[in-house]
C-alpha cells in the first residue's frame, strides 16, 4: 500500500516536471529537491509516530507511577527517632514498615548526630511547608543553641532553669570537634552536640557555627524560636517567663544599626558593591534571637554570604556584620532591632566586661532585669533582656543561691 502511494506520487511529480519544462520554467531543480525533502520528512514522521504508539501500548501498568518507597531519605540516618512534645500525637503517622521513612523521621529528630554536610543540612533546613495547618498537635518549642568550646561551666544553673519544662524546649551544642565528654544521661545536655567544626574568634568560622546551629535546630519542626547563647550566658528570668515572652512576641530580637565610626562603616569593603552598598551596611550583636521564618531566611541565604566570605576579613568581623546586614537587606520588619542578651561595654575594648563572684548580687541582677524600658508588641515594657553575659565560673555558686528566690528556678 505504501509502495503504491509512493509510485503515484513519483509519477505525478514526473508529469509536473515535464509541464514545467515545456512552459520554460527554470526552477525545475528546486521543485524536485523541495518535493523530495517533504516526502522524506513525511515518511520519517510516520515511522516515528508508529514506533512510539507501539511502545506505549506495550508498557506495564505501573511504568508511570513508581512506588514511593523506592526513594530513600536525604540522610543515611534513616533510623533516627524523634523527641516530640508530650502533647503531640503522631501515632497515626507511624509507618508499618520500619524500612520506610515516616513523618516522625522528618519533623523532630531525636538523635541530632548525622553525616550530612553543611550544604546538605542547610538545604534540608530551608524546606518550608506551604500548608499552614500542621497534620499533628504541634506544641511550639524554644531552641536554645549554645556556642561553646567544650563543657558548659554554668551547666548546673541551666539544669535548674530547664527542670520541669520538658517538651517546651530543645537544646543544641556546638563544641570543638575534639571535645568528646558526654554528661550523664540524666542531664538535659546529654547527646545534644551537633556535628561541629573548629571555630576561630573573628573569623568566618564563627558565623558558620551560628548558621550550623540554626540549620540543625530547624530540622525539628516544633522549634518556633531560636536563641543563640555562649558558655558565659545566664538566664535572668525563669523558664516560664522567657518561654511566653518569646513565643508570644511578634518580632525577632536582633540588633542592627548604622555605626558611622571606623569600627562600623570603616569596615565596609567597596568590593561588596553592588550586591551590598555602604548604605546597606549594618552592625549588631552576635547573640541574636529569631523566630522560625527569619531563621529559614538566614540558612537559605546564598546571595550575601559569599560576598561576606570574600570581602569581610579582620578587621572586619562577620559575626558582627553579616546577620545585621542580611536582615536589613532582606526583612528589616521582622526584628525589634535590639538583642535580648545584656552585656556591659562600659569598660571599652574588644570584649565586654566579664563578671566574677564578687559582682553577683540580687541588686545587680535586678538592674539588668528591670532597669530598662523598651517596646514589646507595641507596648512599653520594663523587661527588655532575658539573658546576660559574660559570667565567669566563679559566679556559679552565688547564682545558684540567688536563683530559687529571685529567678524562681525549681530547686
Secondary structure, DSSP 8 states (H G I E B T S, - for coil): -HHHHHHHHHHHHHHHHHHHHHTT-S-HHHHHHHHHHHHHHHHHHHHHHHHHHHHHHTS-TTTTS--GGGS--SSS-TT--B---TT---GGG--SSTTS--THHHH-BS-------HHHHHHHHT---S-SS-SS----EEEEEEE-SSS-TTHHHHHHHHTT-TTSEEEEEE--TT------TTSTTTT-B-------TTSHHHHHHHHHHHHHHHTSTTEEEEEEEETT-EESS-HHHHHHHHHT-SSBB---B---STTTGGG--GGGTTTS-GGG--B--S--EEEHHHHHHHHH--SSHHHHHHH--TTS-HHHHHHHHHHHHH-GGGB-SS-SEE---TT-SSS---B-GGG--HHHHHHHHHS--EEETTEEES---SEE--B-GGGHHHHHHHIIIII----
